[in-house]
Amino acid sequence: MRIVMVGAGYVGLVTASCLADLGHEVVCVEVDKTKVAALKKGQVPIYERGLSELVIDNQNAGRLSFTASLSEVVRGPHAIFIAVGTPTLAEVGSADMHYVHDAARAIADLIEDFAVIVVKSTVPVGACDEVERIIAERVPRNRFAVVSNPEFLREGAAIEDFKQPERVVIGVEDERARLVMAKIYEPLSLVRAPIIYTSRRSSELIKYAANVFLAMKVTFINEIADLCERVDADVLDVSLGVGLDSRIGPKFLSPGPGFGGSCFPKDTLALTKLAREAEAPIRLVETLVEVNDTRMVAMAQKVVAACDGSVVGKRIAVLGLTYKAGTDDMREAPSLVIVPKLQAAGAHIIAYDPAGMRSAKSLLPGVEFAERAYDCLEGADAAVVMTEWDEFRALDLKRVRAALTQAIMVDLRNIYSIETMKALGFRYVCIGRGLDRKSNAGSRATAAHTDNKTSSPPSVAHMIHNA
């Protein structure tokens, strides 16, 4: 199939590369000429495992190409994907649709024979109707059809998610378009990927509902973690016991400093606005947004409390800045709230992140950046684990202890064993796990707490997936 991908951001680039790898002929259109030039050389501007190799391999095979202009796409495509950004309009909370609408107008000039316009961007319910209206002003309706095909890619595992998806959702109301979409995704039949056909509006809502539900799981376990601290329970045991219920599942039940990223914050706000406008407000989601915002402030206060109530003049080492491990994405990262709060409280911040520092430097003024984790820790008065990178799980904790002027570790991701940290002399502050309760190892499901000297319990951490 001949496919055009409008937009070479995270979703567009991953989708274009994966479609090319399935055997389709894909042209990716990106208005940023500098980005296009870099991509043609195989230089991928985002951090995503396996993506650089995929881009290079498919360019070399002649299945993937890049251009800065739709007018350079000379052959009539079977499908044109819209994968441009839909950032939140801060003043109203809804998605900014002008990039999608601009793409629709430009696409209209490209249509020759029948073409399917696939909206891959995350858009409000009814957005495909507007795209159809815009194109219909320029092209007869019998020469195109608009389809909703939301993405469900996890940053850090996006290629795997595309090639072995839990589901492919296609909102389609034209039989010709349905046949084209079936052909595009036919290679995924080898992995028996479930393909769900719905109306366009149902498809658009599925995307929002799925992300918001996951955000609710994250927020729920964060609040349970707070309760655990008050009643002397261990949130790792609680999340394990709850997650083993097949109706609930273990994913997104790891407590932390709050959710961030490009999807959850934006989609919760957008769904809240949509529900209010439809006069069907979703109170759970409205509360969810408020709870997540206040949690990040509370995490900064947790760090201050661990430092005897003051961080004035203290050097605080922050390990991890991105909103989660496996990505360089800083969008809505908890660090963007927590670090400035600590700075405002008088702390000097030195930070290290394996992938996100290039983006973070412009977002976190006044922060000193280190080249390595141990350099970050050297001479610090306290350390804070902000992001759950595997590199931090594997640190030599004796070396960490020696590097710090005071043995204070605030672990906002629960990646270390309480017993190990106490044995090494750390003042160890984590999330939802009592430090002074009597040992009850005989009744615990996670006896490995005392076995692993550098990482969190395998029986819990390996079963519970971070958001």
C-alpha positions in Angstrom: 0.0 0.0 0.0 1.1 3.6 -0.7 0.8 5.6 2.5 1.5 9.2 3.4 2.2 10.1 7.0 1.7 13.8 7.8 3.8 14.6 10.9 7.1 13.1 12.0 6.7 13.6 15.7 6.7 10.7 18.1 3.5 9.0 16.9 4.0 9.8 13.2 7.6 8.7 13.1 7.0 5.4 15.0 3.9 4.6 12.9 5.5 5.4 9.6 8.6 3.3 10.4 6.5 0.4 11.6 4.2 0.5 8.6 7.2 0.6 6.3 8.6 -2.4 8.2 5.4 -4.3 7.5 6.1 -3.8 3.8 4.2 -0.7 2.8 5.6 2.2 0.9 5.5 5.2 3.3 6.3 8.8 2.7 6.6 10.8 5.9 5.9 14.6 5.5 7.3 17.0 8.1 7.4 20.8 7.8 10.6 21.1 9.9 13.2 20.9 7.2 16.0 20.5 9.7 14.3 17.4 11.1 13.7 16.0 7.6 17.4 16.5 6.7 18.4 14.7 9.9 16.0 11.8 9.3 17.3 11.3 5.8 20.7 10.7 7.4 19.2 8.2 9.8 19.4 10.7 12.8 16.3 10.2 14.9 15.5 13.2 17.1 13.7 11.2 19.8 14.8 8.5 22.2 12.9 5.3 21.5 14.4 1.8 21.7 14.9 0.3 18.2 13.6 3.3 16.3 16.8 4.5 14.8 17.6 1.0 13.4 14.0 0.8 12.0 14.3 4.2 10.2 17.7 3.4 8.7 16.7 -0.2 7.6 13.5 0.9 5.9 15.1 3.9 4.2 17.8 1.6 2.8 15.1 -0.8 1.6 13.3 2.0 -0.2 10.1 1.6 1.8 10.4 4.8 3.9 11.2 8.3 2.8 11.0 11.8 4.2 10.0 15.1 2.7 9.2 18.6 3.9 6.3 19.2 1.4 3.1 17.3 0.5 3.5 18.6 -3.0 6.5 16.4 -3.4 4.4 13.3 -2.9 3.8 12.5 -6.6 2.0 9.2 -6.6 -1.6 9.0 -5.4 -1.6 7.3 -2.0 -4.1 4.8 -0.8 -4.1 6.3 2.7 -3.0 9.5 4.2 -2.4 9.5 8.0 -2.7 12.7 10.1 -0.3 12.4 13.0 0.3 16.0 14.0 0.3 17.4 17.5 -2.9 18.3 19.4 -1.5 20.2 22.4 -3.8 21.4 25.2 -5.1 24.9 25.0 -4.2 26.0 28.5 -7.0 28.6 28.8 -9.8 26.1 28.0 -8.4 22.7 28.6 -9.3 21.3 25.2 -7.1 20.0 22.3 -5.7 22.5 19.9 -7.0 21.3 16.5 -5.5 23.8 14.2 -2.6 21.6 13.1 -5.1 18.8 12.3 -7.3 21.2 10.3 -4.3 22.7 8.5 -3.2 19.1 7.5 -6.8 18.4 6.2 -6.7 21.4 3.9 -3.3 20.5 2.6 -4.3 16.8 2.1 -7.3 17.9 0.0 -4.9 19.0 -2.7 -3.2 15.7 -2.8 -6.2 13.5 -3.4 -6.5 12.1 -6.9 -8.3 8.8 -6.9 -10.2 7.4 -3.9 -8.1 7.9 -0.7 -8.6 7.2 3.0 -7.8 10.0 5.4 -6.7 8.3 8.7 -6.8 10.5 11.8 -4.0 9.1 14.1 -3.7 12.2 16.3 -5.5 12.2 19.6 -8.6 14.3 18.9 -11.9 15.1 20.6 -15.0 13.3 19.8 -16.4 14.6 16.5 -13.1 15.7 15.2 -13.2 13.3 12.2 -16.5 14.9 11.2 -14.8 18.3 11.0 -11.9 16.9 9.0 -14.4 15.4 6.6 -16.2 18.7 6.3 -13.0 20.6 5.6 -11.9 18.2 2.9 -15.3 18.0 1.3 -15.1 21.8 0.7 -12.4 21.0 -1.8 -12.9 17.4 -2.9 -16.1 15.4 -3.9 -17.1 13.2 -1.1 -17.0 10.1 -3.3 -13.3 10.4 -3.6 -12.3 10.1 0.0 -13.3 8.7 3.4 -12.2 9.7 6.9 -11.3 7.1 9.4 -10.4 7.3 13.1 -7.4 5.1 14.1 -6.1 6.1 17.6 -2.7 5.1 18.7 -2.0 3.2 21.9 1.8 3.3 22.0 3.8 3.3 25.2 6.9 5.4 25.1 9.9 3.1 25.6 7.9 0.1 24.1 6.3 1.8 21.0 7.6 -0.5 18.3 6.6 -3.6 20.3 3.2 -2.1 20.9 2.7 -1.4 17.2 3.8 -4.8 16.0 2.2 -6.8 18.7 -0.8 -4.7 19.7 -3.4 -5.6 22.3 -5.9 -4.2 19.9 -6.2 -2.0 16.8 -9.2 0.3 16.9 -10.6 1.5 13.6 -13.6 3.9 13.5 -14.9 3.7 10.0 -18.3 4.4 8.3 -17.4 3.6 4.7 -17.0 0.1 3.3 -14.3 1.1 0.9 -12.3 2.6 3.7 -12.8 -0.5 5.8 -11.2 -2.6 3.1 -8.2 -0.3 2.8 -7.6 -0.3 6.5 -7.9 -4.1 6.6 -5.3 -4.3 3.9 -2.9 -1.9 5.8 -3.1 -4.0 9.0 -3.3 -7.4 7.3 0.4 -8.2 8.2 -0.6 -8.1 11.9 -2.8 -11.1 11.4 0.3 -13.2 11.8 0.3 -12.1 15.5 -3.5 -12.4 15.7 -3.9 -8.8 16.6 -7.5 -8.1 17.4 -8.9 -5.4 15.1 -12.0 -3.6 16.4 -14.3 -1.8 14.0 -16.5 0.9 15.5 -18.1 4.2 14.6 -15.7 7.1 14.3 -17.0 8.8 17.4 -16.8 5.6 19.5 -13.2 5.2 18.3 -12.3 8.7 19.3 -13.8 8.2 22.7 -12.0 4.8 23.2 -8.7 6.6 23.1 -9.6 9.1 25.8 -11.4 6.6 28.0 -8.5 4.2 27.9 -5.8 6.7 28.9 -8.0 8.3 31.6 -8.7 4.9 33.1 -5.0 4.1 33.3 -4.4 7.5 34.9 -7.0 6.7 37.5 -5.2 3.4 38.3 -1.9 5.4 38.9 -3.7 7.9 41.0 -5.5 5.3 43.0 -2.4 3.4 44.0 -0.7 6.7 44.9 -3.5 7.5 47.3 -3.4 3.9 48.7 0.3 4.5 49.2 -0.4 7.5 51.3 -2.9 5.5 53.3 -0.3 2.7 53.7 2.1 5.1 55.4 -0.5 6.1 57.9 -1.7 2.5 58.8 1.7 0.8 58.7 1.1 -1.3 55.6 3.3 -1.9 52.6 2.0 -0.6 49.3 4.1 -3.1 47.3 2.3 -6.0 49.0 -1.0 -4.2 48.6 -0.5 -3.5 44.9 0.7 -7.1 44.3 -2.3 -8.6 46.1 -4.8 -6.2 44.3 -3.1 -6.6 40.9 -3.3 -10.4 40.9 -7.1 -10.0 40.6 -7.6 -10.7 36.8 -10.4 -8.1 36.8 -7.9 -5.4 37.9 -4.5 -6.5 36.6 -1.0 -5.5 37.9 -0.1 -2.8 35.3 -0.1 0.9 36.4 -0.3 -0.1 40.1 3.2 1.2 41.0 3.1 4.3 43.2 5.2 7.3 42.4 5.4 11.1 42.3 2.4 11.5 40.0 1.7 10.8 36.3 3.1 12.9 33.5 3.9 12.6 29.8 2.2 13.6 26.6 -1.0 11.7 27.0 -2.4 11.3 30.6 -2.4 15.0 31.6 -3.7 16.2 28.3 -6.4 13.5 27.9 -7.8 13.9 31.4 -8.3 17.6 30.8 -9.8 17.0 27.4 -12.2 14.4 28.6 -13.3 16.5 31.5 -14.1 19.4 29.2 -15.9 17.2 26.8 -18.0 15.7 29.6 -18.9 19.1 30.9 -19.9 20.4 27.5 -22.1 17.3 27.0 -23.7 17.9 30.4 -22.5 14.6 31.6 -19.6 15.5 34.0 -17.3 12.8 35.1 -16.6 13.6 38.7 -13.9 10.9 39.1 -11.8 12.5 36.4 -12.3 16.0 37.7 -10.9 14.8 41.1 -8.2 12.9 39.4 -6.6 16.0 37.9 -6.6 17.8 41.2 -5.1 14.9 43.1 -2.3 14.4 40.6 -1.4 18.1 40.7 -1.3 18.2 44.5 0.7 15.0 44.7 3.7 16.5 43.0 3.8 19.4 45.5 3.5 16.8 48.3 6.6 14.9 46.9 8.7 18.1 47.1 7.5 18.5 50.7 8.5 14.8 51.4 12.1 15.6 50.3 12.2 18.7 52.6 10.9 16.6 55.5 13.5 14.0 54.9 16.2 16.7 55.2 15.0 17.6 58.8 12.5 20.2 57.5 14.8 22.4 55.5 16.8 22.3 52.3 18.2 25.8 52.5 21.7 25.8 51.1 21.7 22.0 50.7 22.8 20.2 47.6 20.2 17.8 46.4 21.0 15.1 43.8 18.1 14.2 41.5 18.3 10.9 39.7 16.0 11.0 36.7 14.1 13.8 35.1 11.9 12.3 32.4 8.3 11.4 33.3 9.2 7.7 33.1 12.1 5.4 32.2 12.8 4.5 28.6 12.1 7.9 27.0 13.6 11.3 26.7 10.1 12.9 27.0 10.0 15.7 29.5 6.4 16.7 28.8 4.4 17.2 32.1 7.2 15.3 34.0 6.8 15.5 37.8 10.4 16.8 37.9 9.1 20.0 36.3 7.1 20.7 39.5 9.2 19.0 42.2 12.6 20.5 41.2 11.4 24.2 41.1 9.6 23.6 44.4 12.9 22.4 46.0 14.8 25.3 44.4 12.2 27.8 45.9 12.8 26.2 49.3 16.5 27.0 49.0 18.0 23.8 47.6 20.7 23.7 44.9 19.8 20.9 42.5 22.3 18.7 40.6 20.6 16.3 38.3 21.3 13.4 36.0 19.1 11.5 33.5 20.3 8.9 31.0 18.3 10.3 28.1 16.4 13.5 29.1 19.0 16.1 30.0 19.1 17.7 26.5 15.4 18.5 26.8 15.6 19.3 30.5 18.3 21.9 30.4 15.9 24.5 28.8 13.1 23.6 31.1 14.9 23.6 34.5 16.9 26.8 34.8 19.4 27.0 37.7 19.9 23.2 37.8 23.4 21.8 37.6 23.7 18.8 35.3 26.0 15.9 35.8 27.4 13.5 33.2 27.0 10.4 35.3 25.0 9.2 38.2 27.9 9.0 40.6 29.1 12.5 39.6 25.6 13.7 40.5 25.7 12.1 43.9 29.2 13.2 44.9 29.1 15.7 47.7 25.2 15.9 47.8 23.4 16.3 51.1 20.6 14.0 49.9 19.6 12.0 46.8 16.1 11.8 45.2 15.2 9.0 42.8 12.7 10.7 40.5 12.6 8.2 37.5 12.8 4.5 37.7 15.7 3.9 35.2 17.3 0.5 35.4 20.7 2.2 35.7 19.6 3.5 39.2 18.5 0.0 40.3 22.0 -1.2 39.6 23.9 1.4 41.5 26.6 0.3 44.0 24.8 1.5 47.1 27.9 1.4 49.3 29.5 3.8 46.8 26.3 5.9 46.9 26.5 6.0 50.6 30.2 7.1 50.5 29.5 9.8 47.9 26.8 11.5 49.9 27.7 13.9 52.8 24.6 12.7 54.6 23.0 9.3 54.0 19.6 10.5 53.0 17.8 8.8 50.1 14.3 9.8 49.0 13.1 7.1 46.7 10.0 8.2 44.8 9.9 5.0 42.8 10.4 2.3 45.5 13.3 0.7 43.6 15.4 -0.3 46.6 15.0 -2.8 49.5 14.2 -1.2 52.8 16.2 -3.8 54.7 19.3 -3.2 52.5 19.1 0.6 52.8 18.7 0.4 56.6 21.6 -2.0 56.9 23.8 0.4 54.9 22.9 3.2 57.3 20.7 5.3 55.0 17.8 7.4 56.1 15.6 5.9 53.5 12.3 7.6 52.6 10.1 5.9 50.1 6.4 5.7 49.0 3.8 3.8 51.0 6.2 1.5 52.9 6.6 1.7 56.7 10.3 1.8 57.8 9.8 1.0 61.5 7.3 -1.7 61.6 8.3 -5.1 63.1 9.6 -7.7 60.7 6.8 -9.9 59.4 8.8 -11.6 56.7 7.2 -15.0 57.5 3.8 -13.8 56.4 4.9 -11.7 53.5 4.6 -12.7 49.8 7.8 -10.9 49.0 10.6 -12.6 51.0 12.9 -11.4 48.3 12.9 -8.0 50.0 15.9 -9.2 52.0 17.7 -11.0 49.2 18.3 -8.4 46.6 21.0 -5.9 47.6 20.7 -3.4 44.8 17.2 -3.4 43.5 13.5 -3.6 44.4 11.9 -7.0 45.1 11.7 -9.1 41.9 8.5 -10.7 42.9 6.9 -7.3 43.0 8.8 -5.0 40.7 8.9 -7.5 37.8 5.2 -8.1 37.9 4.1 -4.5 38.3 4.6 -2.3 35.3 5.3 1.4 35.8 3.1 4.0 33.9 
